[in-house]
Amino acid sequence: MFAIHAVPFRLFFEASLANIMMRSHYCGQVDESLIGEEISVCGWVHRRRDHGGVIFIDLRDREGLLQVVFDPDRPDIFADAERTRGEYVLAVKGLVRQRPEGTINPNMKTGQVEVLAHELDILNRSETPPFHHDENANEELRLQYRYLDLRREEMLGNLRLRHQVTMAMRSYLDNNGFIDVETPMLTRATPEGARDYIVPSRTHAGKFFALPQSPQIFKQLLMMSGLDRYYQIVRCFRDEDLRADRQPEFTQLDVEMSFVDEEDVIGAMEKLVRHIYKQVLDVELPSPFPRMSYADAMHDYGTDKPDLRIDLKLVEVADLMDAVEFKVFAGPASDPEGRVAALCLPGGNDLTRKEIDDYTAYVARYGAKGLAYIKVNDSDAGRDGLQSPILKFLPDDAVTGILERTGAKSGDLIFFGADKTRVVNDALGALRVRMGRDRGLITEGWSPLWVVDFPMFEKDAETKRWNALHHPFTAPSVDDADALVSDPGTALSRAYDLVINGSEIGGGSIRIHDRTMQSAVFDLLEISKEEAEEKFGFLLRALQYGCPPHGGIAFGLDRIVMLMAGADSIRDVIAFPKTQTASCPLTNAPGEISAAQLKETGIRLRTPRTE
């Protein structure tokens, strides 16, 4: 047996690899320390310039650009250089020299030097690419030619950042007693809130596997197995409607720990996140992270993932409106499931009518039927200093109460939401973020937050059935199953979500480790004993054999990297993502399969009926 020290071996490996390949150095790593040396580099033609008989080529590889000079005194390679075009693949050997005075480029890592070419080998030619490396091409075209898109510095940087994040995750977890264990990709369907991707079984006719939405049950079984501390950077699959921060297949860091409570998990995971930000971005996050209850988050921000960099809050005004004649306000104010809330925008009086109409159309996406407002021209003048089409419906005491609660000053604008609580929260919560961006109200930096004390269940408005707010394996805050069953509507769960800058990057909970409690939760969710036995019989049996208290969390790797990269979409930090319709323009997936494959799995396609 022998040991290899990681850092020296890595340097040795990279140097050795460069020597046995066509190059001795990466383009972006050539600097003044190499002046006078002959080196070999390889890469793509980023740009070619012919300056009065001297040809300059900016050669590009994953590390950056390097200027290569072709002198006409070497006619053989000069002729080859003349034939090169953008994205040709070259191997060059030449002498590193200082750039002449006046030609130094301070914006390039290699801007102090250039290579005078002695040898040139055109390794491959290229057709004219469908878009240029610095062109703002549409995303569909970028995804269709993803291999070209990934050559861009921004995209290579995002993938390098992703690599650094996963390295930081592994280093922390490996050094803190966690063991990396793989769990199955082919499993069975479980109720985790989204549709499963299903895989037909050839050897078990008429039966199907499901691709995992998460390794949830398996990591719980690992805790029952005595593993104690588990982690996995794992692919998961959910057949759901897509947004900028969602993909049908995504990657998460999955963590589980035994003999812990909430404080143990939260404390360990805070250290992990601080370690990642320090290692990758050299950023010191606060310690400890602030915490907020789910109820306070929804009341003040309309969302369970508030962006605390925006200093705007929703203000409850329902009690001021329950007796007004304006039914748009009075109805929701007197409805137990309704809400009337205000959102004050500092300096918002300069909004034009068109801008207000645009915001009205924006909140309509979230179910809002309109967006009432009051312009505060002079806060000291009371009603006379206000301007609004709804003002005539509001009595003086309501107007006074609104101004006092919102703290509105002269020049401010107050928006109102009045509807079912969910609609008001969704609409004003989204409006708060939109106005924060539009009006430059987002402060710089990173704002982590733990959201805790979630409801255990929420009732479906249509079916009137209870649904688990997180998943059915989350432990309730009460230890007695009878107490939970008697009042599920007020029960809180032992769940916790980590939010950074308004994005939920992780969520977890303490798990149920008692069969009686797990069966009670299944009953409340109207999962019959037969269905529970069919889908979760193995879990229920395992709970009978000394299951330890345990809990964990899952972090969305794609979302973390997106935030750290400052990207607008997780598609920009995934090598080969899907579109918003869950398709791949590069490979044209999903595609048809042969009749023979269908027959092997016992599947017959039904052609949709057309009019």
ROLUMNU-362783 format. One line per 8 residues: their letters; for each residue x, z, y of C-alpha. Coordinates in steps of 0.001 Angstrom, whole numbers, padded with zeros to 6 digits. Each point is the difference from the previous one (the first is absolute). Example, Ala and Ser with C-alpha at 12.3 -4.5 7.8 and 13.67 -1.06 7.14 Angstrom:
as	012300 007800 -004500; 001370 -000660 003440;
This chain:
mfaihavp	000000 000000 000000; 001150 -000635 003548; -001377 000415 003520; -000028 -002536 002813; -000069 001248 003580; -002843 -001944 001641; 001471 -000934 003389; 003511 -001115 -001095;
frlffeas	-001472 -001916 -002934; -002493 -001758 002263; 002770 -001101 002387; 002114 -001112 -002946; -002952 -001881 -001478; -000821 -001832 003231; 003633 -000954 000577; 000395 -001165 -003593;
lanimmrs	-003230 -001965 000107; 001078 -001774 003183; 003384 -000912 -001541; -001417 -001536 -003162; -002633 -001941 001924; 000508 -002858 002447; 000372 002362 002945; 002296 002809 000962;
hycgqvde	-002224 001358 002783; -003578 -000050 001212; -000440 -001956 003225; -001438 002924 001940; 002901 002300 -000937; 002852 -002074 001422; 001532 001791 002993; 003211 000369 002021;
sligeeis	001701 001917 -002808; 000236 -003277 -001932; 001650 -002057 002766; 002833 -002045 -001472; -001343 000162 -003567; -001339 -002876 -002059; -003408 000753 -001407; -002791 -001702 -001954;
vcgwvhrr	-003634 000206 001061; -003258 -001501 -001261; -003423 -000418 001530; -002600 -002191 001617; 000380 -002160 003104; -001882 001972 002635; 000904 -002294 002878; 002365 -002958 000460;
rdhggvif	001470 -001063 003352; 002258 -002953 000834; 002015 000699 003162; 002111 -002975 000952; 001524 -000644 -003356; 000151 003616 -001167; -002784 001110 -002347; -001262 003587 -000002;
idlrdreg	-002163 001287 -002848; -001634 003419 000017; 000128 000908 -003676; -002565 002576 -001146; -000249 002351 -002965; -001847 003261 -000549; 002467 001946 002175; -000199 -002226 003107;
llqvvfdp	001519 -003001 001738; 003565 -001273 000268; 001223 -002837 002195; 002050 -002577 -001909; 002051 -002609 001891; 000752 -003468 -001414; 002906 -001763 001698; 000232 -003843 -000038;
drpdifad	003694 000405 -000946; -001329 000573 -003520; -001963 -003274 -000380; -001008 000585 -003625; -001926 003209 000566; -001022 -001044 003528; -001947 -002929 -001472; -001728 002334 -002434;
aertrgey	-000870 002383 002865; -001583 -002903 001897; -002316 -000626 -002943; -001285 003589 -000174; -003465 000899 001208; -002025 003160 000332; -000232 002112 -003207; 002724 -001918 -001817;
vlavkglv	001890 002385 -002289; 003744 000117 000706; 003164 001635 -001274; 002757 000198 002614; 003605 001152 -000167; 001849 000504 003238; 002024 002096 002431; -001555 002835 001966;
rqrpegti	000973 -000171 003676; -000970 001542 003319; -002594 -001968 001899; 001339 -001611 003198; -000635 001883 003238; -003460 -000723 001350; -001503 -000810 -003398; -000370 003558 -001319;
npnmktgq	-003592 000796 -000999; -000725 003745 000421; -003424 -000422 -001647; 001524 -000826 -003397; 001764 002420 -002330; 002593 -002747 -000547; -000027 -001166 003620; 003680 000822 000611;
vevlahel	001319 -002347 -002691; -000421 -003406 -001604; 001330 -001754 -003077; 002033 -003184 000279; -001003 -001923 -003120; 002700 -001234 -002363; -002290 -000903 -002897; -003710 -000838 -000207;
dilnrset	-002195 -000425 -003049; -003632 -001061 000416; -001569 001945 -002879; -003504 -001345 000542; -002040 -001997 002461; -003371 000897 001478; -003080 -001848 001066; -001192 000699 003526;
ppfhhden	-001736 003406 -000329; -003728 000211 000852; 000841 002545 002720; 003127 001054 001852; 001643 003376 -000486; -000951 001208 003493; -003396 -001702 000109; -003176 002093 000079;
aneelrlq	-001643 -001798 -002916; -003483 000942 -001217; -000090 002502 -002841; -001580 -002321 -002561; 002928 -002418 000380; 002506 002854 -000110; -001504 001297 -003252; -000116 -003493 -001522;
yryldlrr	003743 -000377 000636; 000834 003685 -000364; 003551 -000662 -001204; 000686 -001679 003354; -001795 002740 001930; 002149 002650 -001687; 003153 -001673 001315; -000931 001158 003493;
eemlgnlr	001954 002956 001367; -003178 002010 000629; -001262 -000381 -003563; 003384 000678 -001580; 000221 003096 002184; -003388 001198 -001212; 000992 -000353 -003654; 003291 001769 000660;
lrhqvtma	-001927 002815 001714; -002312 000237 -003000; 003035 000324 -002277; 001423 002773 002190; -003307 001892 -000062; -000221 -000094 -003800; 003640 001085 -000261; -000718 002965 002288;
mrsyldnn	-003069 000915 -002056; 001944 -000074 -003243; 002964 001928 001364; -002201 002864 001220; -002129 000196 -003139; 002941 -000370 -002395; 001806 002821 001793; -003047 002285 -000118;
gfidvetp	-000742 000048 -003703; -002491 -002874 -000264; 000125 -002349 -003005; -000864 -003700 000233; -002503 -000924 -002742; -001803 -003313 -000492; -003715 -000013 -000811; -002028 -002821 -001615;
mltratpe	-001039 -003148 001856; -002672 -000770 -002593; -002503 002833 -000089; -003780 000474 000220; -002353 -000076 002941; -000435 003253 001960; -002231 000767 002990; 002486 000114 002894;
gardyivp	-002037 -001574 002779; 000821 -003707 -000390; -000592 -002785 -002504; 002454 -000317 -002853; 001980 -003094 -000867; -000867 -000547 -003655; 002113 -001532 -002769; -001652 -001305 -003180;
srthagkf	001434 001113 -003324; 000729 -002710 -002576; 000469 002474 -002836; -003118 002058 000756; -002756 -002560 000433; -002443 000704 002808; 002066 002842 001445; 002013 000173 003177;
falpqspq	002899 001805 001575; 000009 000844 003698; 003013 -000131 002276; 000536 003480 001459; -001333 000867 003444; 002452 002905 -000198; 001822 001921 -002755; -002218 003024 000771;
ifkqllmm	-001055 001063 -003498; 003339 -000801 -001598; 001954 002090 002467; -002386 002894 -000633; 000644 -000411 -003720; 003733 000110 000722; -000524 003376 001666; -001827 001170 -003120;
sgldryyq	002994 -001256 -001979; 002336 002395 001800; 001886 -002581 002082; -000557 002249 003058; 001188 -002412 002724; -000734 -003726 -000258; 000325 -003005 002291; -000369 -003739 -000284;
ivrcfrde	000201 -002931 002405; -002832 -001927 -001580; -002147 -003105 000409; -003746 000598 000285; -002945 -002386 000111; -003368 000122 001761; -002495 -002814 000212; -001346 000844 003447;
dlradrqp	-000636 -001648 003327; 003299 -000431 001797; 001244 000957 003457; 003341 -000142 001788; 001153 003174 -001761; -001370 -000768 -003486; 000981 -002252 -002895; -001531 -000554 -003455;
eftqldve	003332 001070 -001496; 002000 002593 001844; 002802 002494 -000535; -000225 003746 000290; 002281 002948 -000480; -001823 002211 -002480; 000936 003694 -000238; -001327 002915 -002066;
msfvdeed	001138 003634 -000332; -000958 002909 -002286; -000544 003668 000847; -000623 -000744 003674; -002622 000476 002680; -000678 -002016 003165; 002801 001646 001966; 002569 -000862 -002665;
vigamekl	-000937 -003689 -000080; -000366 -000361 003772; 003320 001760 000608; 001934 -002130 -002495; -001549 -003260 001208; 000658 000806 003662; 003670 000333 -000872; -000150 -003332 -001820;
vrhiykqv	-001518 -001826 002984; 002438 001597 002439; 002845 -001028 -002338; -001226 -003625 -000054; -000284 -000255 003786; 003392 001630 000550; 001790 -002121 -002607; -001564 -003330 000943;
ldvelpsp	-000761 000225 003737; 002132 003010 001018; -003200 001584 001361; -000635 003750 -000059; -003678 000682 -000735; -001499 003369 001034; 000064 002964 -002345; -002562 000987 -001047;
fprmsyad	-002449 -002859 000416; -003178 001028 001837; -003217 000412 -002004; -003612 -000757 000801; -003207 000530 -001931; -002062 -003004 -001019; -002923 001382 002044; 002099 000253 003167;
amhdygtd	001469 -003465 -000501; -003436 -001580 -000328; -001421 002016 002920; 002848 -000703 002432; 001199 -003439 -001103; -002748 -001560 -002138; 002429 -000586 -002872; 001879 001942 -002662;
kpdlridl	003237 -001786 000962; 000302 000567 003757; 002840 -001407 002050; 001052 003014 002047; 002197 -002128 002245; -003208 -000959 001839; -001150 002886 002189; -003727 -000787 -000152;
klvevadl	-002684 002021 -001775; -003661 -000420 -000840; -002234 002609 001650; -003291 001175 -001505; -002943 -000319 002453; -002999 -000050 -002376; -001299 003357 001235; -000153 -001409 003538;
mdavefkv	-002088 -002961 -001148; -002599 001338 -002406; -002629 000386 002756; 000699 -003087 002112; -002537 -002807 000199; 002610 -002580 -000989; -000805 -000503 -003703; 003308 -001731 -000686;
fagpasdp	001599 003422 000551; -002885 002345 -000810; -000611 -001440 -003485; 003509 000522 -001422; 000314 003301 001899; -002954 001476 -001892; 000924 -001605 -003356; 001923 002346 -002365;
egrvaalc	001977 -003043 -001174; 000491 -001356 003527; 002607 000451 002688; 000342 -000631 003733; 003603 000039 001192; 001908 -000970 003129; 003467 -001485 000431; 001629 000199 003434;
lpggndlt	002507 -002716 000944; 002322 001132 002826; 000139 -002604 002757; -002576 -002087 -001836; -001977 -000897 003131; 002133 -003107 000429; -001448 -001508 -003173; -001898 -003189 000775;
rkeiddyt	-003473 -000706 -001316; 001507 -002538 -002406; 002444 002586 -001362; -002850 002472 -000536; -001993 -002734 -001757; 003017 -000729 -002210; 000190 003682 -000979; -003746 -000039 -000697;
ayvaryga	000466 -002949 -002363; 002938 001799 -001603; -001934 003163 -000883; -002832 -002155 -001348; 002289 -000763 -002952; -000346 003660 -000958; -003804 000005 000179; -000439 001135 003613;
kglayikv	-003056 -001547 001665; 001476 000292 003474; 002493 001806 002214; -001452 001999 002894; 002354 001046 002798; 000278 001853 003303; 002535 -000898 002679; 001254 003036 001909;
ndsdagrd	000651 -001224 003542; 000115 003473 001575; -000112 003041 -002269; -000527 002394 002930; -003197 -001786 001064; -001877 000791 -003214; -002720 -002508 -000910; 000537 -001913 003251;
glqspilk	003584 -000736 -000995; -000985 -001600 -003309; -000905 -003561 -000912; -001877 -000907 -003186; -003124 -001815 -001232; -000898 003113 -002070; 000370 002506 002819; -003702 -000136 000938;
flpddavt	-000913 001332 -003453; 002205 003093 000197; -001027 003256 001740; 002424 001791 002315; 000922 002722 -002500; 000917 -002617 -002612; 002148 -001901 002532; 001736 003213 001060;
gilertga	000624 000967 -003610; 001481 -003416 -000839; 002426 000141 002936; 001086 003541 -000845; 000534 -000592 -003733; 001841 -003288 000347; 002095 001245 002917; -000632 -003353 001680;
ksgdliff	001731 -000589 003338; -000500 -002562 002716; 000889 -003441 -001345; -000785 000841 -003624; -002484 -001733 -002300; -002097 001793 -002624; -001215 -001888 -003079; -002778 001314 -002250;
gadktrvv	-000880 -000396 -003670; -003442 000964 -001299; -001014 -000729 -003599; 000497 001348 -003503; 003098 002194 -000100; 001965 -002454 -002131; -000733 -002894 002372; 000951 001999 003096;
ndalgalr	003207 001259 -001593; 001009 -003432 -001251; -000823 -001773 003273; 001439 002483 002506; 002954 000788 -002262; 000918 -003686 -000107; -000682 -000413 003727; 002331 002898 000758;
vrmgrdrg	002883 -001727 -001806; -000809 -003416 001486; -000052 001343 003541; 003174 001971 -000659; 001787 -003251 -000834; -001623 -002076 002731; 000623 002561 002734; 003510 001059 -000987;
litegwsp	-001052 003539 -000917; 002050 000249 -003202; 003073 002163 000438; 003278 -000963 -001663; 001236 001667 -003155; -001360 001254 -003304; -002985 002302 -000405; -000429 001359 -003558;
lwvvdfpm	-003078 002053 -000893; -001408 001655 -003102; -003791 -000271 -000264; -001402 002742 -002244; -003279 001708 -001017; -001800 -003170 -001052; -003539 000192 -001340; -000028 -000085 -003774;
fekdaetk	-002895 -002478 -000120; -001906 -002374 002247; -003531 -001239 -000644; -000686 -003723 -000274; -002592 -000913 002638; -001792 -002454 -002308; 000205 001521 -003479; 000017 003640 001204;
rwnalhhp	002639 000695 -002646; 003084 002104 000560; 003327 -001856 000128; 003445 001573 -000157; 001615 -000358 003425; 003426 -000419 -001624; -000282 -000317 -003796; -001785 001995 -002723;
ftapsvdd	003164 001837 -001079; 000469 001764 003356; -000385 003770 -000218; -002652 001683 002153; 000861 002946 002231; -002254 002254 -002102; 001182 001146 -003420; -003469 000498 -001499;
adalvsdp	-001742 -003073 -001431; -003453 001574 000416; 000636 000612 003709; 001042 -003637 000421; -003094 -001323 -001764; -002326 002242 002017; 001196 -001347 003380; 002064 -003198 -000309;
gtalsray	-000825 -001150 003545; 002067 002724 001664; 002838 000134 -002506; 003467 -000856 001265; 002725 -001560 -002105; 003646 000953 -000353; 001030 -003416 001298; 002490 -000990 002717;
dlvingse	000807 -003318 001683; 003124 -000824 001986; -000571 -002133 003087; 002687 -001519 002217; -000912 -001785 003233; -003582 -000501 -001105; 000812 -001401 -003464; -000601 001938 -003173;
igggsiri	003280 -000305 -001874; -000739 002471 -002782; -002758 001974 -001628; -000142 002579 -002735; -001528 003207 -001262; 000233 002889 -002370; -001612 -001202 -003247; -002627 001531 -002228;
hdrtmqsa	001773 001650 -002935; -003048 001602 -001653; -002363 -001906 -002320; -003098 001912 001134; 000631 -000879 003651; 000803 -003632 -000844; -003239 -000334 -001984; -001945 001556 002898;
vfdlleis	001428 -002606 002405; -000913 -002818 -002388; -003547 001409 -000175; -000317 000101 003789; 001168 -003610 000168; -002679 -000851 -002590; 002576 -001092 -002545; -001795 000640 -003258;
keeaeekf	001629 001926 -002823; 000073 -003200 -002045; 001705 -001961 002797; 002387 002877 000698; 000966 000141 -003672; 000415 -003773 -000210; 002136 -000346 003149; 001670 003383 000313;
gfllralq	-000261 001623 -003424; 003785 000024 -000360; 000344 001801 003341; -002684 002577 -000796; 001645 000731 -003348; 003406 000356 001651; -001425 002567 002421; -000720 002239 -002997;
ygcpphgg	003661 000295 -001006; 001619 002110 002694; -000094 -002190 003102; 002081 001522 002839; -001173 000093 003626; 001325 -003185 001570; -000307 -002293 002974; 001594 -002989 001601;
iafgldri	-000193 -002833 002450; 000378 -003773 000245; 001678 -001750 002936; -000702 -003622 000899; 003474 -001544 000025; -001166 -003251 001610; -001739 001895 002804; 002997 002270 000663;
vmlmagad	002358 -002966 000279; -002493 -001864 002212; -000052 002938 002428; 003774 000412 000010; 000536 -003740 000516; -002562 -000171 002807; -001777 -002802 -001873; -003666 -000860 000532;
sirdviaf	-000799 -000554 -003678; 001278 001239 -003350; 000309 -003662 -000976; 003100 -000103 002212; 001769 002650 -002100; -000911 -001345 -003453; 002093 -002809 -001465; -002889 -001974 -001504;
pktqtasc	-003349 001312 001291; -003528 -001299 -000429; -002229 -001290 002797; -003114 001785 001241; -001947 -001887 -002660; 002292 001409 -002723; 001650 -003358 -000710; 003620 -001180 -000025;
pltnapge	000587 -003266 001927; 003516 -000216 -001481; -001057 -000157 -003662; -003688 -000903 000505; -000991 003130 -001912; -002557 000819 -001257; -000352 -003139 -002061; -001867 -001322 -002984;
isaaqlke	001108 000665 -003551; -000315 -002251 -003004; -002969 -000157 -002337; 002297 001133 -002814; 000920 003200 001875; -003659 000687 000718; -000876 -000506 -003629; 002747 002370 -001167;
tgirlrtp	-001456 002811 002102; -003623 -000804 -000833; -000939 -000896 003584; -002374 -002764 001014; -000312 -000983 003643; -003424 -000402 001520; -000234 -002666 002688; -001803 001373 003074;
rte	-003399 -001596 000514; -000242 -002165 003104; -003076 -001120 001886;
